[in-house]
Amino acid sequence: MNGKTMGRVTALISSVMDLHVRIALQEADREKRRLVGGGVMLGMGLTLMALALVAAELMLVLWIKGAFPLSWLQAAAAVAALDLFLAGISLRIGGQMLKGPYLPETTAGLVRTTRALTGKF
């Protein structure tokens, strides 16, 4: 290829990459609200669950100790196991809220551009 052709190819690639960067920035702005909202809701949910569990744990440990022939340590261990189970559920739900397709327009645009540049339509 001569210098003029290489310059055109370079300009085309530069133009395509600029387009993809602009699209990616627009998508990032839209996704930011969803991600921040999901993170705030996840944090609020985890905080409220922790506060409720602290109050419920005391009552539950007292109830377990009175209802079953267990030591204080065994009653506390049973409540801790319940805490781990509930924390796992909360983290799973929060993780699902934050998961999603990121930058789908950019991905589609890159696929189209790659196909156009390689001649595979």
C-alpha distances in whole Angstrom, upper triangle without the diagonal:
4,7,8,6,7,10,11,10,12,15,15,16,18,20,21,22,24,25,26,28,30,31,32,34,36,37,38,40,42,42,44,47,47,47,49,52,51,52,55,56,56,57,60,61,61,63,65,66,66,69,71,70,72,75,75,75,78,80,78,79,83,83,82,84,87,86,85,87,84,84,82,79,79,79,76,74,74,73,70,69,69,67,64,64,64,62,59,60,59,56,55,55,54,51,50,50,47,45,43,40,38,35,35,33,30,30,30,27,25,25,24,21,20,21,19,16,16,17,21,23
4,6,6,6,9,10,11,12,14,16,17,18,20,21,23,24,26,27,29,31,32,33,35,37,38,39,41,43,43,45,48,48,48,50,53,53,53,56,58,57,58,61,62,62,64,67,67,68,70,72,72,74,77,77,77,80,82,80,81,85,85,84,86,89,88,88,89,86,86,84,81,81,81,78,76,76,75,72,71,71,69,66,66,66,64,61,62,61,58,57,57,55,52,52,52,49,47,45,41,39,36,36,34,31,32,32,29,27,28,26,23,23,24,21,18,19,20,24,26
4,6,5,6,9,10,10,12,14,15,16,18,20,21,22,24,26,27,28,30,31,33,35,36,37,39,41,41,43,46,47,46,48,51,51,51,54,56,55,57,59,61,61,62,65,66,66,69,70,70,72,75,75,75,78,80,79,80,83,84,83,85,88,87,86,88,85,84,82,80,80,80,77,75,75,74,71,70,70,68,65,65,65,62,60,61,60,56,56,56,54,51,51,51,48,46,44,41,38,35,35,33,30,31,31,28,26,27,26,23,23,24,22,19,20,22,25,27
4,5,5,6,9,10,11,12,14,15,16,18,20,21,23,25,26,27,29,30,32,33,35,36,38,40,40,42,45,46,45,47,50,50,51,53,55,55,56,59,60,60,62,65,65,66,69,70,70,72,75,75,75,78,80,79,80,83,84,83,85,88,87,87,88,85,85,83,80,80,80,77,75,76,74,71,70,70,68,66,66,65,62,60,61,59,56,56,56,54,51,51,50,47,46,43,40,37,34,34,32,29,30,30,26,25,27,25,22,22,23,20,18,20,21,24,26
4,5,5,6,9,10,11,12,14,15,17,18,20,21,23,24,26,27,29,30,32,33,34,37,38,39,40,43,44,44,46,48,49,49,52,53,53,55,57,58,59,61,63,63,64,67,68,69,70,73,73,73,76,78,77,78,81,82,81,83,86,85,85,86,83,83,81,78,78,78,75,73,73,72,69,68,68,66,63,63,63,60,58,58,57,54,53,53,52,49,48,48,45,43,41,37,35,32,32,29,27,28,27,24,22,23,22,19,19,20,17,14,16,17,21,22
4,5,5,6,8,10,11,12,14,15,16,18,20,21,22,24,26,27,28,30,31,32,35,36,37,38,41,42,42,44,46,46,47,49,51,51,52,55,56,56,58,61,61,62,64,66,66,68,71,71,71,74,76,74,75,79,79,78,80,83,83,82,84,80,80,78,75,75,75,72,70,71,69,66,66,66,63,61,61,60,58,56,56,55,52,51,51,49,47,46,46,43,41,39,36,33,30,30,28,25,26,26,23,21,22,21,18,17,19,17,14,16,17,21,23
4,6,5,6,9,10,10,12,14,15,16,18,20,21,22,24,25,27,29,30,31,33,35,36,37,40,41,41,42,45,45,46,48,50,50,51,54,55,55,57,60,60,61,64,65,66,67,70,70,70,73,75,74,75,78,79,78,80,83,83,82,84,81,80,78,75,75,75,72,70,71,69,66,66,66,63,61,61,60,57,56,56,55,52,51,51,49,46,46,46,43,41,39,35,33,30,30,28,25,26,26,23,21,23,22,18,19,21,18,15,18,19,23,24
4,5,5,6,9,10,10,12,14,15,16,18,20,21,23,24,26,27,29,30,32,33,34,36,39,40,39,42,44,44,45,47,49,49,51,53,54,55,57,59,60,61,63,65,65,67,69,69,70,73,74,73,75,78,78,77,80,83,82,81,83,80,80,78,75,75,75,72,70,70,69,66,65,65,63,60,60,59,57,55,55,54,51,50,50,48,45,45,44,41,40,37,34,31,28,28,26,23,24,24,20,19,21,19,16,17,18,15,13,16,17,20,21
4,5,5,6,8,10,11,12,14,15,17,18,20,21,22,24,26,27,28,31,32,33,34,37,38,37,40,42,42,43,46,47,47,49,51,52,52,55,57,57,58,61,62,62,64,67,67,67,70,72,71,72,75,76,75,77,80,79,78,80,77,77,75,72,72,72,69,67,67,66,63,62,62,60,57,57,57,54,52,52,51,48,47,47,45,43,42,42,39,37,35,31,29,26,26,23,21,21,21,18,16,18,17,13,13,15,13,10,12,14,17,19
4,5,5,6,9,10,11,12,14,15,16,18,20,21,22,24,26,27,29,31,31,32,36,36,36,38,40,41,41,44,46,45,47,49,50,51,52,55,55,56,59,60,61,62,65,65,65,68,70,69,70,74,74,73,75,78,78,77,79,76,75,73,71,70,70,67,65,66,64,61,61,61,58,56,56,55,52,51,51,50,47,46,46,44,41,41,41,38,36,34,30,28,25,25,23,20,21,21,18,16,19,18,14,14,17,15,12,15,17,20,21
4,6,5,6,9,10,10,12,14,15,17,18,20,21,23,24,25,27,29,30,31,34,35,35,37,39,40,40,43,45,45,46,49,50,50,52,55,55,56,58,60,61,62,65,65,65,68,70,69,70,74,74,73,76,78,78,78,79,76,76,74,71,71,71,68,66,66,65,62,61,61,59,56,56,55,53,51,51,50,47,46,46,44,41,41,40,37,36,34,30,28,24,25,22,20,21,21,18,17,19,18,14,15,18,15,13,16,18,21,22
4,5,5,6,9,10,11,12,14,15,17,18,20,21,23,24,26,28,28,30,33,34,34,36,38,39,39,42,43,44,45,48,49,49,51,53,54,55,57,59,59,61,64,64,64,67,69,68,69,72,73,72,74,77,76,76,78,75,75,73,70,70,69,67,65,65,63,61,60,59,57,55,55,54,51,49,49,48,45,44,44,42,40,39,38,36,34,31,28,26,22,22,19,17,18,18,14,14,16,14,10,12,14,11,10,13,15,17,18
4,5,5,6,9,10,11,12,14,15,16,18,20,21,22,25,26,26,28,31,32,31,34,36,36,37,39,41,41,42,45,46,46,48,51,51,52,55,56,56,58,61,61,61,64,66,65,66,69,70,69,71,74,73,73,75,72,71,69,67,67,66,63,62,62,60,58,57,56,54,52,52,51,48,46,46,45,42,41,41,39,37,36,36,33,31,29,26,23,20,20,18,15,16,16,13,11,14,13,9,10,13,11,9,12,14,17,18
4,5,5,6,9,10,10,12,14,15,17,19,20,21,23,25,25,27,30,31,30,32,35,35,36,38,40,40,41,44,45,45,47,50,50,51,53,55,56,57,60,60,60,63,65,64,65,69,69,68,71,73,73,73,74,71,71,69,66,66,66,63,61,61,60,57,56,56,54,51,51,51,48,46,46,45,42,41,41,39,37,36,36,33,31,29,26,23,20,21,18,15,17,18,14,13,16,16,12,13,16,15,13,16,18,20,21
4,5,5,6,9,10,11,12,14,16,17,19,20,22,23,24,26,29,30,30,32,34,35,35,38,39,40,41,43,45,45,47,49,50,51,53,55,56,57,60,60,61,64,65,64,66,69,69,69,71,74,73,73,75,72,72,69,67,67,66,63,62,62,60,58,57,56,54,52,52,51,48,47,46,45,42,41,41,39,37,36,35,32,31,29,25,22,19,20,17,14,16,17,13,13,16,14,11,13,16,14,13,16,18,20,20
4,5,5,6,9,10,11,12,14,16,17,18,20,21,22,24,27,28,28,30,32,32,33,36,37,38,39,42,43,43,45,47,48,49,51,53,53,55,58,58,58,61,63,62,63,67,67,66,69,71,70,70,72,69,69,67,65,64,64,61,59,59,58,55,54,54,51,49,49,48,45,44,43,42,39,38,38,36,34,33,32,30,28,26,22,20,16,16,14,11,13,13,9,9,12,11,8,10,13,11,10,14,16,17,17
4,5,5,6,9,10,10,12,14,15,16,18,20,21,22,25,26,25,28,30,30,31,33,35,35,37,39,40,41,43,45,45,46,49,50,51,53,55,55,56,59,60,59,61,64,64,64,66,69,68,68,70,67,67,64,62,62,61,58,57,57,55,52,52,51,49,47,47,46,43,41,41,40,37,36,36,34,32,31,30,28,26,24,21,18,15,16,13,10,12,13,10,9,12,12,10,11,14,14,13,16,18,19,19
4,5,5,6,9,10,11,13,14,15,17,19,20,21,24,25,25,27,29,30,30,33,35,35,36,39,40,41,42,44,45,46,48,50,51,52,55,55,56,59,60,60,61,64,65,64,67,69,69,69,71,68,67,65,63,63,62,59,58,58,56,53,53,52,49,47,47,46,44,42,42,40,38,37,37,34,32,32,31,28,27,25,22,19,15,17,14,11,14,15,12,12,15,15,12,15,18,16,16,19,21,22,22
4,5,5,6,9,10,11,12,14,16,17,18,20,23,24,24,26,28,29,30,32,34,34,36,38,39,40,42,44,45,46,48,49,50,52,54,55,55,58,60,59,60,64,64,63,66,68,68,68,70,67,67,65,62,62,61,59,57,57,55,53,52,51,49,47,47,45,43,41,41,39,37,36,35,33,31,31,29,27,26,23,20,17,13,14,11,9,12,13,9,10,13,13,11,14,16,15,15,18,20,21,20
4,5,5,6,9,10,10,12,14,15,16,18,21,21,21,24,26,26,27,30,31,31,33,35,36,37,39,41,42,43,45,47,47,49,51,52,52,55,57,56,57,60,61,60,63,65,65,64,66,64,64,61,59,59,58,55,54,54,52,49,49,48,46,44,43,42,40,38,38,36,34,33,32,30,28,27,26,24,22,20,17,14,10,11,9,6,9,10,7,7,11,11,10,12,15,15,15,17,19,20,19
4,5,5,6,9,10,10,12,14,15,16,19,20,20,22,24,25,25,28,30,30,31,34,35,36,37,39,40,41,43,45,46,47,50,50,51,54,55,55,56,59,59,59,62,64,64,63,65,63,62,60,58,58,57,54,53,53,51,48,48,47,44,42,43,41,39,37,37,35,33,32,32,29,27,27,26,23,22,20,17,14,11,13,11,8,11,13,11,11,14,15,13,15,18,18,18,21,23,23,23
4,5,5,6,9,10,11,13,14,15,18,19,20,21,24,25,25,27,29,30,31,33,35,36,37,39,40,42,44,45,46,48,50,50,51,54,56,55,57,60,60,60,62,65,64,64,66,64,63,61,59,59,58,55,54,54,51,49,49,48,45,44,43,42,39,38,38,36,33,33,32,30,28,28,26,23,23,21,18,15,11,13,11,9,13,14,12,13,16,16,15,17,20,19,20,23,24,25,24
4,5,5,6,9,10,11,12,14,17,17,18,20,22,23,24,26,28,28,30,32,33,34,36,38,39,40,42,43,44,46,48,49,50,53,54,53,55,58,58,58,60,63,62,62,64,62,62,59,57,57,56,53,52,52,50,47,47,46,43,42,41,40,37,36,35,34,31,31,30,27,26,25,23,21,20,18,15,12,8,10,7,6,10,11,9,11,14,14,13,16,18,18,19,22,23,23,22
4,5,5,6,9,10,10,12,15,15,15,18,20,20,21,24,25,26,27,29,30,31,33,35,36,37,39,41,42,43,46,46,47,50,51,50,52,55,55,55,57,60,59,59,61,59,58,56,54,54,53,50,49,49,47,44,44,43,40,39,38,37,34,33,33,31,28,28,27,25,23,22,21,18,18,15,13,9,6,9,8,6,9,11,10,11,14,15,15,17,19,20,20,22,24,24,23
4,5,5,6,9,10,10,13,15,15,16,19,20,20,22,24,25,26,28,30,31,32,34,35,36,38,40,41,43,45,45,46,49,51,50,52,55,55,55,57,60,59,59,62,59,58,56,54,54,53,50,49,49,47,44,44,43,40,39,39,37,35,34,33,31,29,29,28,25,24,23,22,19,19,17,15,12,9,12,11,10,13,15,14,15,18,19,18,20,23,23,23,26,28,27,27
4,5,5,7,9,10,12,14,15,16,18,19,20,22,24,25,26,28,29,31,32,34,35,37,38,40,41,43,45,45,46,49,50,50,52,55,55,55,57,60,59,59,62,59,59,56,55,55,53,51,50,49,47,45,45,43,41,39,39,37,35,34,33,31,29,29,27,25,24,23,21,19,19,17,15,12,9,11,10,10,13,15,14,15,18,19,19,21,23,23,24,27,28,28,27
4,5,5,6,8,11,11,12,14,16,17,18,20,21,22,24,26,27,28,30,32,33,34,36,37,38,40,42,43,44,47,48,47,49,52,52,52,55,57,56,56,59,56,56,54,52,52,50,48,47,46,44,42,41,40,38,36,36,34,32,31,30,28,26,25,24,22,20,20,18,15,15,13,11,8,6,8,8,8,11,13,13,14,17,18,18,20,22,23,24,26,28,27,26
4,5,5,6,9,10,10,12,14,15,16,18,20,20,22,24,25,26,28,29,31,32,34,35,36,38,40,41,41,44,46,45,47,50,50,50,52,55,54,55,57,54,54,51,50,49,48,45,44,44,42,40,39,38,36,34,34,32,30,29,28,26,24,24,23,20,19,19,17,14,14,13,12,8,7,11,11,10,13,15,15,16,19,20,20,22,24,25,26,28,30,29,28
4,6,5,7,9,10,11,13,15,16,17,19,20,21,23,25,26,27,29,30,32,33,35,36,38,40,40,42,44,46,45,47,50,50,50,53,55,55,55,58,55,55,52,50,50,49,46,45,45,43,41,40,39,36,35,35,33,31,30,29,27,25,25,24,21,20,20,17,15,16,15,14,11,10,13,13,13,16,18,18,19,22,23,23,25,27,28,29,31,33,32,31
4,6,6,7,9,11,12,13,15,16,18,19,21,22,23,25,27,28,29,31,33,34,35,37,39,39,41,43,44,44,46,49,49,49,52,54,53,54,56,54,54,51,50,49,48,45,45,44,41,40,39,38,35,34,34,32,30,29,28,25,24,24,22,19,19,18,15,14,15,13,12,10,10,12,12,13,16,17,17,19,21,22,23,25,27,28,29,31,32,31,30
4,6,5,6,9,10,11,12,14,15,16,18,20,21,22,24,26,27,28,30,31,32,34,36,37,38,41,42,41,43,46,46,46,49,51,50,51,53,51,51,48,46,46,45,42,41,41,38,36,36,35,32,31,30,28,26,26,24,22,21,20,19,16,15,15,12,10,11,10,10,8,8,11,12,13,15,17,18,19,21,22,23,25,27,28,29,31,32,31,30
4,5,5,6,8,10,10,12,14,15,16,18,20,21,22,24,25,27,28,30,31,33,35,35,36,39,41,40,42,45,45,45,48,50,50,50,52,50,49,47,45,45,44,41,40,40,37,35,35,34,31,30,30,28,26,25,25,22,20,21,19,16,16,16,13,11,13,12,13,11,11,14,15,16,18,20,20,21,24,25,26,27,30,31,31,33,35,34,33
4,6,5,6,8,10,10,12,14,15,16,18,20,21,22,24,26,27,28,30,31,33,34,35,38,39,39,41,43,44,44,47,49,48,49,51,49,49,46,45,45,43,40,40,39,37,35,35,33,31,30,30,27,25,25,24,21,20,21,18,15,16,16,12,11,14,13,14,13,14,16,17,18,20,22,23,24,26,28,28,30,32,33,34,36,38,37,35
4,6,5,6,8,10,10,12,14,15,16,18,20,21,22,24,26,27,28,30,32,32,33,36,37,37,39,41,42,42,44,46,46,47,49,47,47,44,43,42,41,38,38,37,34,33,32,31,28,28,27,24,23,22,21,18,17,17,15,12,13,12,9,8,10,10,12,11,13,15,17,18,19,21,22,24,25,27,28,29,31,33,34,35,37,35,34
4,5,5,6,9,10,10,12,14,15,16,18,20,21,22,24,25,26,28,30,31,32,35,36,35,37,40,40,40,43,45,45,45,47,45,45,42,41,40,39,36,35,35,32,31,30,29,26,25,25,23,21,20,19,17,15,16,14,11,11,11,8,6,9,10,12,11,13,15,18,18,19,21,23,24,25,27,28,29,31,33,34,35,37,36,35
4,5,5,6,9,10,10,12,14,15,16,18,20,21,22,24,25,27,29,30,31,33,35,35,36,39,40,40,42,44,44,45,47,44,44,41,40,40,38,36,35,35,32,30,31,29,26,26,26,23,21,21,20,17,16,17,15,12,13,14,11,9,12,13,15,14,16,19,21,21,22,25,26,27,29,31,31,32,35,36,37,38,40,39,38
4,5,5,6,8,10,10,12,14,15,16,18,20,21,22,24,26,27,28,29,32,33,33,35,38,38,38,41,43,42,43,46,43,43,41,39,39,37,35,35,34,31,30,30,28,25,25,25,22,20,21,19,16,15,16,14,11,13,13,9,9,13,14,16,16,18,20,22,23,24,26,27,28,30,32,33,34,36,38,39,40,42,40,39
4,6,5,6,9,10,10,12,14,15,16,18,20,21,22,24,26,26,27,30,31,31,33,36,36,36,39,41,40,41,43,41,41,38,37,37,35,32,32,31,28,27,27,25,22,22,21,19,17,17,16,13,12,13,10,7,9,9,6,6,10,11,14,14,17,19,21,22,23,25,27,28,29,31,33,34,35,37,38,39,41,39,38
4,5,5,6,8,10,10,12,14,15,16,18,20,21,22,25,25,26,29,30,30,32,34,35,35,37,40,39,40,42,39,39,36,35,35,33,31,30,30,27,25,26,24,21,21,21,18,16,16,16,12,11,13,11,8,9,11,8,7,11,13,16,16,19,21,23,24,24,27,29,29,31,33,34,35,37,39,39,41,42,41,40
4,5,5,6,8,10,10,12,14,15,16,18,20,21,23,24,25,28,29,29,31,33,34,34,37,39,39,40,42,39,39,36,35,35,33,30,30,30,27,26,26,24,21,21,22,19,17,18,17,13,13,15,13,10,12,14,11,11,14,17,19,19,21,24,26,27,28,30,31,32,34,36,37,38,40,42,42,44,46,44,43
4,5,5,6,8,10,10,12,14,15,16,18,20,21,22,23,26,27,27,29,31,32,32,35,37,36,37,40,37,37,35,34,34,31,29,29,28,25,24,24,22,20,20,20,16,15,16,15,11,12,13,11,8,11,12,9,10,14,16,19,19,22,24,27,28,28,30,32,33,34,36,38,39,40,42,43,45,46,44,43
4,6,5,6,9,10,10,12,14,15,16,18,20,20,21,24,26,25,27,30,30,30,33,35,35,35,38,35,35,32,31,31,29,26,26,25,23,21,21,20,17,17,17,14,12,13,12,8,8,10,8,5,8,10,8,9,12,15,19,19,22,24,27,28,28,30,32,33,34,36,38,38,40,42,43,44,46,44,43
4,5,5,6,9,10,11,12,14,15,17,19,20,20,23,25,25,26,29,29,30,32,34,34,35,37,34,34,31,30,30,28,25,25,25,22,21,21,20,17,17,18,15,12,14,14,10,10,13,12,9,11,14,12,12,15,18,22,21,24,27,29,30,30,33,34,35,36,39,40,40,42,44,45,46,48,46,46
4,6,5,6,8,10,11,12,14,15,17,18,19,22,23,23,25,28,28,29,31,33,33,34,37,34,34,31,30,30,28,25,26,25,22,21,22,20,17,18,18,15,13,16,15,11,12,15,13,11,14,16,13,14,18,20,24,24,27,29,31,32,33,35,37,37,39,41,42,43,45,47,48,49,51,49,48
4,5,5,6,8,10,10,12,14,16,16,17,20,21,21,23,26,26,26,29,31,31,32,34,32,32,29,28,28,26,23,24,23,20,19,19,17,14,15,15,12,10,13,11,8,10,12,10,9,12,14,12,14,17,20,23,24,27,29,32,32,33,35,37,38,39,41,42,43,45,47,48,49,51,49,48
4,6,5,6,9,10,10,12,14,15,16,18,20,20,21,24,24,25,27,29,29,30,32,29,29,26,25,25,23,21,21,20,17,16,17,15,12,12,13,10,8,11,10,7,8,11,11,9,12,14,13,14,17,21,24,25,28,30,33,33,33,36,38,38,39,42,43,43,45,48,48,49,51,49,49
4,5,5,6,9,10,11,13,14,15,17,19,19,21,23,24,25,27,29,29,30,32,30,29,26,25,26,24,21,21,21,18,17,18,17,13,15,16,13,11,14,14,11,12,15,14,13,16,18,17,17,21,24,27,27,30,33,35,36,36,39,40,41,42,45,46,46,48,50,51,52,54,52,52
4,5,5,6,8,10,11,12,14,16,17,18,20,22,22,23,26,27,28,29,31,29,29,26,25,26,23,21,22,21,17,17,19,16,13,15,16,12,12,15,14,11,13,16,15,14,17,19,17,19,22,25,29,29,32,34,37,37,38,40,42,43,44,46,47,48,50,52,53,54,56,54,53
4,6,5,6,9,10,10,11,14,15,15,17,20,20,21,23,25,25,26,28,26,26,23,23,23,20,18,18,18,14,14,15,12,10,12,12,9,8,12,11,9,11,14,13,13,16,18,17,19,21,25,28,29,32,34,37,38,38,40,42,43,44,46,48,48,50,52,53,54,55,53,53
4,5,5,6,9,10,10,13,14,14,16,18,19,20,22,24,24,25,27,25,24,21,20,21,19,16,17,16,13,12,14,12,9,11,13,10,9,13,13,11,12,16,15,15,17,20,19,20,23,27,30,31,34,36,39,39,39,42,44,44,45,48,49,49,51,53,54,55,57,55,54
4,5,5,7,9,10,11,13,14,16,17,19,20,22,23,24,26,28,25,25,21,21,22,19,17,18,18,14,14,17,15,12,15,16,13,12,16,16,14,16,19,18,18,21,23,22,23,26,29,33,33,36,38,41,42,42,44,46,47,48,51,52,52,54,56,57,58,60,58,57
4,5,5,6,8,10,11,12,14,16,16,18,20,21,22,23,26,24,24,21,21,21,18,16,18,17,13,14,16,13,11,14,15,12,12,16,15,13,16,19,18,18,21,23,22,24,26,30,33,34,37,39,42,43,43,45,47,48,49,51,53,53,55,57,58,59,61,58,58
4,5,5,6,8,10,10,11,14,14,15,17,19,20,21,23,21,20,18,18,18,15,13,14,13,9,10,12,10,7,11,12,9,10,14,14,13,15,18,18,18,21,22,22,24,26,30,34,34,38,39,43,43,43,45,48,48,49,51,53,53,55,57,58,58,60,58,58
4,6,5,7,9,10,11,13,14,15,17,19,20,21,23,20,19,16,16,17,14,12,14,14,10,11,14,12,10,13,15,13,13,17,17,16,18,21,21,21,23,25,25,26,29,32,36,37,40,42,45,45,45,48,50,50,51,54,55,55,57,60,60,61,63,61,60
4,5,6,7,9,10,11,13,15,16,17,19,20,22,20,20,17,18,18,15,13,16,15,12,13,16,14,12,16,17,15,16,19,19,18,20,23,23,23,26,27,27,29,31,35,38,39,42,44,47,48,48,50,52,53,54,56,58,58,60,62,63,63,65,63,63
4,5,5,6,8,10,10,12,14,15,16,17,20,18,18,16,17,17,13,12,14,13,9,12,14,11,10,14,15,13,14,18,17,17,20,22,21,22,25,27,26,28,31,34,38,39,42,44,47,48,47,50,52,52,53,56,57,57,59,61,62,63,65,62,62
4,5,5,6,8,10,10,12,14,15,16,18,16,15,12,13,13,10,8,11,10,6,8,11,9,9,12,14,12,14,17,17,17,19,22,22,23,25,27,27,29,31,35,38,39,43,44,48,48,48,50,53,53,53,56,58,58,59,62,63,63,65,63,62
4,5,5,6,9,10,11,12,14,15,17,15,15,11,13,14,10,9,12,12,9,11,14,13,12,16,17,16,17,21,21,21,23,26,26,26,29,31,31,32,35,38,42,43,46,48,51,51,51,54,56,56,57,60,61,61,63,65,66,66,68,66,66
4,6,5,6,9,10,11,12,14,16,15,15,13,15,15,11,11,14,13,10,13,15,13,14,17,18,17,19,22,22,21,24,26,26,27,30,31,32,33,36,39,43,44,47,49,52,53,52,55,57,57,58,61,62,62,64,66,67,68,70,67,67
4,5,5,6,8,10,10,12,14,13,13,11,13,12,8,9,11,9,7,11,12,10,11,15,15,15,17,19,20,20,23,24,25,26,28,30,30,32,34,38,41,43,46,47,51,52,51,53,56,56,56,59,61,61,62,65,66,66,68,65,65
4,5,5,6,9,10,10,12,10,10,8,9,9,5,6,9,8,7,10,12,11,12,15,16,16,18,21,21,22,24,26,27,28,30,32,32,34,36,39,43,44,48,49,53,53,52,55,57,57,58,61,62,62,64,66,67,67,69,67,67
4,6,5,6,9,10,12,11,11,9,12,12,8,9,13,12,10,14,16,15,16,19,20,20,21,24,25,25,27,29,30,31,33,35,35,37,39,43,46,47,51,52,56,56,56,58,61,61,61,64,66,65,67,70,71,71,73,70,70
4,5,5,6,8,11,11,12,11,14,12,9,11,14,12,11,14,16,14,16,19,19,19,22,24,24,25,27,29,29,31,33,34,35,37,39,42,46,47,51,52,55,56,56,58,60,61,61,64,65,65,67,69,70,70,72,70,69
4,5,5,6,8,7,9,9,11,9,6,9,11,9,9,13,13,13,15,17,18,18,21,23,23,24,27,28,29,30,32,34,35,37,38,42,45,47,50,51,55,56,55,57,60,60,60,63,65,64,65,68,69,69,71,68,68
4,6,6,7,6,7,7,10,9,6,9,11,11,11,14,16,15,17,20,21,21,23,25,26,27,29,31,32,33,35,37,38,39,41,44,48,50,53,54,58,58,57,60,63,62,63,66,67,67,68,71,72,72,74,71,71
4,6,7,8,10,10,13,12,10,13,15,14,14,17,19,18,20,23,23,23,26,28,28,29,32,33,34,35,37,39,40,42,43,47,50,52,56,57,60,61,60,62,65,65,65,68,70,69,71,74,75,74,76,74,73
4,7,9,11,12,15,13,10,14,15,13,14,18,18,17,20,22,22,22,25,27,27,28,31,32,33,35,37,38,39,41,42,46,49,51,55,56,59,60,59,61,64,64,64,67,69,68,70,72,73,73,75,72,72
4,6,9,11,13,10,9,13,14,12,13,17,17,17,19,21,21,22,25,26,27,29,31,32,33,35,36,38,39,41,42,46,49,51,55,55,59,60,59,61,64,63,63,66,68,68,69,72,73,72,74,71,71
4,7,10,12,10,9,13,14,13,15,18,18,19,21,23,23,25,27,28,29,31,33,34,36,37,39,40,42,43,45,48,52,53,57,58,61,62,61,63,66,65,65,69,70,70,71,74,75,74,76,73,73
4,7,8,6,6,10,10,10,12,15,15,16,18,20,21,22,24,26,27,29,30,32,33,35,36,38,39,41,42,45,49,50,54,55,59,59,58,60,63,63,63,66,68,67,68,71,72,72,74,71,71
4,5,5,6,9,10,11,13,14,16,17,19,20,22,23,25,26,28,29,31,32,34,35,36,38,40,41,42,46,49,51,54,56,59,59,58,61,64,63,63,67,68,67,69,72,72,72,74,72,72
4,6,5,6,9,10,11,12,14,16,16,19,20,21,22,25,26,27,28,31,32,33,34,37,38,39,40,44,48,49,52,54,57,57,56,59,62,61,62,65,66,65,67,70,71,70,73,70,70
4,5,5,6,9,10,10,12,14,15,16,19,20,21,23,25,26,27,29,31,31,32,35,36,37,38,42,46,47,50,52,55,55,54,57,59,59,59,63,64,63,65,68,68,68,70,68,68
4,5,5,6,9,10,11,13,14,15,17,19,20,21,23,25,26,27,29,30,32,34,35,36,38,41,45,46,50,51,54,55,53,56,59,58,58,62,63,62,64,67,67,67,69,66,67
4,5,5,6,9,10,11,13,15,16,17,19,20,22,23,25,26,28,29,31,32,34,35,37,40,44,45,49,50,53,54,53,55,58,57,58,61,62,62,63,66,67,67,69,66,66
4,5,5,6,9,10,10,12,14,15,16,19,20,21,22,24,26,27,28,30,32,33,34,38,41,43,46,48,51,51,50,53,56,55,56,59,60,59,61,64,65,64,67,64,64
4,5,5,6,9,10,11,13,14,15,17,19,20,21,23,25,26,27,29,31,32,33,36,40,41,45,46,50,50,49,51,54,53,53,57,58,57,59,62,62,62,64,62,62
4,5,5,6,9,10,11,13,14,16,17,19,20,22,23,25,26,28,29,31,32,35,39,40,44,45,49,49,48,50,53,53,53,56,58,57,58,62,62,62,64,61,61
4,5,5,6,9,10,11,12,14,16,17,18,20,21,23,24,26,27,29,30,34,37,39,42,44,47,48,47,49,52,51,52,55,56,56,57,60,61,61,63,60,60
4,5,5,6,9,10,10,12,15,15,16,18,20,21,22,24,26,27,28,32,35,36,40,42,45,45,44,47,49,49,49,53,54,53,55,58,58,58,61,58,58
4,5,5,6,9,10,11,13,15,16,17,19,20,21,23,25,26,27,31,34,35,39,40,44,44,43,45,48,48,48,51,53,52,53,56,57,57,59,56,56
4,5,5,6,9,10,11,12,14,16,17,19,20,22,23,25,26,29,33,34,38,39,43,43,42,45,47,47,47,50,52,51,53,56,57,57,58,56,56
4,5,5,6,9,10,11,12,14,16,16,18,20,21,23,24,28,31,32,36,37,41,41,40,43,46,45,46,49,50,50,52,54,55,55,57,55,54
4,6,5,6,9,10,10,12,14,15,16,18,20,21,22,26,29,30,34,35,39,39,38,41,43,43,43,46,48,47,49,52,52,52,54,52,52
4,5,5,7,9,10,11,13,15,15,17,19,20,21,25,28,30,34,34,38,39,37,40,42,42,42,45,47,46,48,51,52,51,53,51,51
4,5,5,6,9,10,11,12,14,16,17,19,20,23,27,29,32,33,37,38,37,39,42,42,42,45,46,46,48,50,51,51,53,51,50
4,5,5,6,8,10,11,12,14,15,17,18,22,25,26,30,31,35,35,34,37,40,39,40,43,44,44,46,48,49,49,51,49,49
4,5,5,6,9,10,10,12,14,15,16,20,23,25,28,30,33,34,32,35,37,37,37,41,42,42,43,46,47,47,49,46,46
4,6,5,6,9,10,11,13,15,15,19,22,24,28,29,32,33,32,34,37,37,37,40,42,41,43,45,46,47,48,46,45
4,5,5,6,9,10,11,13,14,18,21,23,26,27,31,32,31,33,36,36,36,39,41,41,42,45,46,46,48,46,45
4,5,5,6,9,10,11,12,16,19,20,24,25,29,29,28,31,33,33,34,37,38,38,40,42,43,43,45,43,43
4,6,5,6,9,10,10,14,17,19,23,24,27,28,27,29,32,32,32,35,37,36,38,41,41,42,43,41,40
4,5,5,6,9,10,13,17,18,22,23,26,27,26,28,31,32,32,35,36,36,38,40,42,42,43,41,40
4,5,5,6,9,12,16,17,20,22,25,26,25,27,30,30,31,34,35,35,37,39,40,41,43,41,40
4,5,5,6,10,13,14,18,19,23,23,23,25,28,28,28,31,32,32,34,37,37,38,40,38,37
4,5,5,8,12,14,17,18,21,22,21,23,26,26,27,29,31,31,33,35,36,37,38,36,35
4,6,8,11,13,16,17,20,22,21,23,26,26,27,29,31,32,33,35,37,37,39,37,36
4,7,10,10,14,15,19,19,19,21,24,24,25,28,29,29,31,33,34,35,37,35,34
4,7,9,12,13,17,17,17,19,21,22,22,25,27,27,28,31,32,32,34,32,31
4,6,10,10,13,15,14,16,18,19,19,22,24,24,25,28,29,30,31,29,28
4,7,6,10,11,10,12,15,15,16,18,20,20,22,24,25,26,27,25,24
4,6,9,9,9,11,13,14,15,17,18,19,21,23,24,25,27,25,25
4,6,5,6,9,10,11,13,15,15,17,19,20,21,23,24,23,22
4,5,5,6,9,10,11,12,14,15,17,18,20,21,22,21,20
4,5,5,6,9,10,11,12,14,15,16,18,20,21,20,18
4,5,5,6,9,10,10,12,14,15,16,18,20,19,18
4,5,5,6,9,10,11,12,14,15,17,18,17,16
4,5,5,6,9,10,11,12,14,15,16,15,14
4,5,5,6,8,10,10,12,14,15,14,13
4,5,5,6,8,10,10,12,14,13,13
4,5,5,6,9,10,11,12,10,10
4,6,5,6,9,10,10,9,8
4,5,5,6,8,10,10,10
4,5,5,6,8,8,10
4,6,5,6,5,6
4,6,5,6,7
4,6,8,10
4,6,9
4,6
4
